Amino acid sequence: MPADGYVPYGVTVDLVILTIRADQLCVLLIRRGLAPFEGALALPGGFVRPDETLVAAARRELAEETGLRLAEPTSGVHLEQLAAYGAVDRDPRARIVTIAFLALAPDLPEPRPGTDAAAAEFVPVAALAALTGTGTGTGTGLSCGGPAGAESVAGAGGDDGPDAVLAFDHAAILADGLERARSKLEYTALAAAFCPVEFTVAELRRVYELVWGAPLDPRNFHRKVTGTPGFLQPVGRSTARDGGRPAALYRRGAAEILHPAMRRPHLPEA
């Protein structure tokens, strides 16, 4: 230990990026190209530079490792700090504390790997949960839009079991991010962050169903969301893109907190 009693340590950022693709709740993962955990799946992230803020580091790391850029808040991408993780042995390289961020967005473009990421892909949360125990869901596929994701996820665990699917303590960080998203959908208007600027009540309901992993009654849901002050703002137009009769289009209203809250349906124990 240094004479002054302070042990040098590093600070990193990690990102839980959630989006909906191909009617599945997906998380963005990279395949690490460097040690430690070379070849393992991980959340995108990296070290904070001495001259940048935590948010700036999160945005930079995401762009460098995946080619995706989280623009300013006007882009519709929701970004918030999730938690700090500082277990002494969480990183085999040194004493490293990471600050995790949660990002929610509508259908994001295909990521492109770069810097120390050998690959980047969107992976269905339901498929990953079967290997890591990070949560529950209703999806059955292993890839958000392509067979490459299925191969990489299916072979990620190797002989070390589910805990080895994600590098470092990223399985725990992902579980915390999922629970934060699920709980905030109950009392905030955050579900709209998964939707395009204009959306139908049915599309919004599907967001809740995918994030919560449970079906919802269409009539009760419509009554609740249209009757919650400030949640939805009618656009004055309709669309038939859902495949049925024309449905009214809405935008997110000014409300941040929902009152009354939207309650998650009780799910039976697995």
N, C-alpha and C positions, 0 to 999 in steps of 0.2 A: 504494500500500500504506500502511496506517495507520502512524503513527510507532512503535507498539509491535511492529510486524512481524506481527500476527495479522490475517488476512483473514476478515471475517464470512462465515459460510456457514449454510445451512439443513440441517435433518435431517427426513427423511420416513420413513414406513413404507409398505411395499407388501405385499400379501397374495396368495399363491398358494393359492386355495381349491379343493380337489379333492373331488369327490363322484361317486357313480355314480347316473345317472338314465337310465331307458329302456334299460338294459343297455349303457350307454356310460360310459366315464370322461370326466368333464366338468370344465372349469375355469370359475370365475366371472370374467366380464369386464364392464367398464363401457364405455360410450361417452362420451368426454369432452365436456362441454358448454362448456368454457372453453379459451382458448389457454394454453399451446402445445398443439399436436396436437389442436385442436378437431375433434370428429367422429371421432377415431380410437379404436380399441379399446384398452383398457389394463387392467392389474390394478387392483383397488380399493386406495386408499391416499391419503395426504395428509401434511401437515406435523404434526410433533409439537409440542404446545403446551408452553410453559415449565413448566407445573405438572403434567405427567403423565408416566408411565413409557412406555416403548416399547410394552409389551403393552397398556396402557390406550389408547394412541393407535391401535393396530391395531384393537382392538375398537370404538372410537368411530367411526373412519373407515368400517369395514365397515357399521355400523348407519346412519350418515348417508348413505352412497352407495348402499346396496342394501336397507336395511330389515331385514337379517339381523343377528341378535344371537348372538354366540358366548358362551354362558353359562359358568359355572364348569366346572372339569374333570369334575364329576359328570354333565354333560350328554352325555358320550360324544364330544364334539368334541375332536380332538387338535390342539393348537396348539404349534408350536415355532419358535424363531428359525432362519432358514435361512442368511443370510449378509449381509454389508455390501457395498454397491456404491458406489464413489467415483470413477469415471472423471471427469476434469476437465470434459469436455464432454458429460456424460450428460444434463444439463438445460440448455436454452438460456437460462433465466431468470437463473441465478446458479450459484455453486458449491454444489451440494447433494449430500449423502450420504444414501443411503436404506438402511434396515434392512429386509430382507425376512423375512416369516414364511410358514411352511407350515402349512396347516390341512387336516385330513382328517376327513370326516364322512359318515354315512349320507345317504340321499336327503334333500336340503335343500329347503325350500319355495321357491316362486318369488320371486326378489328384486324389490324395488321401488326404482327410482332416486330419488335425492334430492340435495340440495345442488348440487355442480358436476358430477354425473353425469347425462347426458341420457337414458341407458338402462342397464339392467343385465340380463345374461342368462347362462345356462350354455351353454357352447359345447363340443362334443365335442373332446377332445384330438386324436383321429385326424384330424378334418377340419381343425383349425387347423394341425396338423403339416404337412399338404400344402402350406400356404402359407408357413409360417415355418421349416420344418426343425427344429422343436423336439423331435421324437421320432417314434415309430412306433406304429401301432395297427391294429386290425382293423375299426373302425367305418366305415360308408359314408355316413351322414347328416351334414348340416351343422348340425343343431339338436338340442339336448337337450329335445325335447318340443314344438316349434312351428316354423312356417315363418319367423317373424320372425328367428330366429337364423340361418337359412340365408341370408336376404337380406343381413343385416348382415355376416356373415363373408365371403360370396362377393364383396361389393363393397368390403371393407375395404382391399384392397391398392392399388386405383387403378392409376395408371400408374407408381408408384414401386417396384413389385416386392414380394417377400415381406418384405423388411426393414421395410417401412412398415406392415405389418399391425398391429403393436402399437407403442404410443407409447414414447418414451424407450428404455431398454434392457430393456424388459419381456419381449421374446422370450428374452433370455439368462437373465433371472430365472426365467421359466417353465421353461426347459430345465433349470436347476439344481434347481428344485423337483420336477420330474418324476423326475429322476435320484435325488434324495434319497429320494423315496417308493419308487421301484423298488428301490433298494439296501436300504432299511431293511426292506422286506418279506422280504428274504432272511434276516436275522438277528434280527429282533424280531417281536413279536406285533401289529405295527401294522396288519396287514390287517383285523383285527377292528374297527378304527375305521370302516371303510366299511360294516359290517354292523349290523343292528338288535341289540338286546340279546340276543335269542335267534335263532340261525341254524342252518342245516344245513351239513354239510360241503360239499355241492354249491354252496351259496350262497357259502361262503368260497372255494371253488376258483374260482368265477367272478370274484371280486375279483382274485385273483392273475392270472387270464387277461387281464382287462381292463387292469390296471395294467402287466403285463409285455408285453402284446400278443402272447401266444402261447398255444396250447392246451396243456393238461396232462392226463396220463393219470389218469383218475378213481381207479383202484384204487391206484396208487402214491401219489397225493396223499392219499387217505383213510388209508393206512397211515402216511404220514409225519406228518400233523397229529395223528392220534389217538395216535401213539406218541411224540410229543415231550412230555416231562414239563412239566406246568403250562400247556400251550398252551390246551387246551380242557377245559371242565368240563361233563360231561353234566347236562342239566336233568332227565331222567327222563320226558320226554314226546316225542311224535313228531308230525310234520305231513306232509300230502300236498300242500302248496301248490306243490311243485316240479312237480306234474303226474304223478308216478309213484307207486310204492308208498310207504307212510309212511316218512319218514326221521327219524332221531333228531335232537333239538334240543340245541344246546350253547350255553354262554356262554363268554366269554373267561376264561381261567384267570389265575392269579397271575403267571405267567412274563412277564418283560419281554424277556429275551434267549432266543432259540431255540437249543437245542443237541441234535442237530446242526442246522445252518442249512438253510434251504430255498434251493436253488440255482436261479437263473434259467436257463431253457433257452437254449442258444446260438441266436441268431438270425442267419441269413445276411445278408451285406451287401446293402443295397438297390442 
